[in-house]
Amino acid sequence: MAIDPFADEPLRPKARTHELGQDLSALSIEELDERIAMLEAEIARLNEARASKEASRDAASAFFKMGSI
């Protein structure tokens, strides 16, 4: 199989994950924007999970405080 020096370079597959501290120099502006949006969505998901756990903890704490009165 001959290599065509004039053929377009194959597109590299887009990473669907982000690794903290990874080299960002090879990413385009669009890829960086996608990563930012993905990370912001993940931060929102984490905040929702935290709020849910905090509400459960507060409810349990209130329940046990009522029982000790």
Steps between C-alpha positions, in 0.01 A plus 500: 500500500650831388491808722352807336699803624223729373213329680337681787630404838265263675295665770606398844219366714363748749554406860174479691670532835728749659794414718600755758839649421513366145682690223253737333730637231371267226133588555318747277292786639185301419635197685589716798147646498357146491717399795395810695130426436549135597680594822242767589223240456693259722549770765124565496434125537743479793340802669154340463625174652662690785183701567294180503736333748508811716118512507489133602755558774313806627169308503657212694661743742168678558323166552746383764497838675119477527528155653727622776264774617 
